[in-house]
Amino acid sequence: MGVDDLVVWAPEALDRESRTAFRRAALAEVETTLGDAPGRRLVVDLSGTTRVDSAGLGALIMLQQRAAELRHTVCLRGASEELRFLLVLTRLDDRFEFEPPGA
C-alpha cells in the first residue's frame, strides 16, 4: 500500500440496501482526500464483504469512473472469487487493480 492511497471499506453486503450510502461516502472521500492530483489510488477493501449483487457492482463501477475522471486508479483488496468472476464475465475486470486481503 502506498502512502498516498485512500482506503475505503465496503460493507459486509454491498447490495441494493447498502449501495447508496457506500457510494456517497466513498465518492465524498475521493473528492476531498484524493482530489484532482492525478496518480493516486483508491483502495476498496472488500475483505469483510461476503456478498456483492448487481447494485453493489454498479456502485463499484461508478467509483471507478469518477476516480478515472480524476486520473486515479481503483484497487479492489480482498475481492472474492465470485466478484472477480463477475467482473471478468462482464468484461469490467480491466478497470481495476486487485490485491489479496491484508496487502
C-alpha positions in Angstrom: 0.0 0.0 0.0 1.3 3.4 -1.0 1.5 6.4 1.3 -0.9 8.3 -0.9 -3.5 5.5 -1.1 -7.1 6.2 0.1 -8.7 3.1 1.7 -12.4 2.7 2.0 -14.1 -0.3 3.5 -17.0 -1.9 1.8 -19.9 -3.2 3.9 -20.5 -6.8 4.7 -23.2 -6.9 1.9 -22.6 -4.5 -0.9 -26.1 -4.7 -2.3 -29.3 -2.7 -3.1 -29.7 -1.8 0.5 -26.2 -0.5 1.2 -25.0 0.7 -2.2 -26.2 4.4 -1.9 -24.7 5.0 1.5 -21.4 3.3 0.5 -21.2 5.1 -2.9 -21.9 8.5 -1.3 -19.4 8.1 1.4 -16.7 6.7 -0.9 -17.2 9.4 -3.5 -17.0 12.1 -0.8 -13.7 10.7 0.3 -12.4 10.6 -3.3 -13.4 14.2 -3.8 -12.0 15.5 -0.5 -9.0 13.2 0.0 -7.7 12.4 -3.5 -9.0 15.4 -5.3 -7.6 16.2 -8.7 -3.9 15.5 -8.0 -3.5 12.6 -10.5 -1.9 9.3 -10.0 -3.2 8.2 -6.6 -5.1 5.0 -5.7 -8.4 4.4 -4.2 -8.3 1.0 -2.4 -11.7 -0.5 -1.8 -11.2 -3.1 0.9 -13.7 -6.0 0.3 -12.0 -8.3 2.9 -15.1 -8.3 5.1 -17.6 -8.3 2.2 -19.4 -11.6 1.8 -21.9 -10.6 -0.9 -22.0 -8.2 -3.9 -25.0 -8.0 -6.1 -25.6 -6.1 -9.3 -26.4 -2.9 -7.5 -23.1 -3.2 -5.5 -21.2 -3.9 -8.7 -22.8 -0.7 -10.1 -21.5 1.3 -7.1 -18.0 0.0 -7.7 -18.2 0.9 -11.4 -19.4 4.4 -10.5 -16.5 4.8 -8.1 -14.1 3.6 -10.8 -15.5 6.0 -13.3 -15.2 9.0 -11.1 -11.7 8.0 -10.0 -10.7 7.7 -13.6 -12.1 11.1 -14.4 -9.7 12.4 -11.7 -6.9 10.2 -13.1 -6.7 7.9 -10.2 -6.7 4.1 -10.2 -9.0 1.8 -8.2 -7.8 -1.3 -6.4 -10.1 -4.0 -5.0 -8.5 -5.6 -2.0 -9.7 -9.0 -0.9 -12.2 -9.3 -3.7 -13.9 -12.8 -3.6 -13.5 -15.2 -6.4 -17.2 -14.7 -7.2 -16.8 -11.0 -7.6 -13.7 -11.4 -9.7 -15.5 -13.9 -11.9 -18.5 -11.5 -12.3 -16.1 -8.7 -13.3 -14.4 -11.0 -15.9 -17.8 -12.2 -17.2 -19.0 -8.5 -17.6 -15.6 -7.5 -19.1 -15.1 -5.0 -16.3 -12.0 -6.6 -14.7 -9.5 -4.5 -16.6 -10.9 -1.3 -14.9 -9.5 -2.4 -11.5 -6.2 -3.5 -9.9 -6.5 -6.4 -7.4 -4.8 -7.1 -4.1 -5.1 -10.0 -1.7 -6.6 -9.3 1.7 -4.3 -7.5 4.1 -1.9 -6.3 1.5 
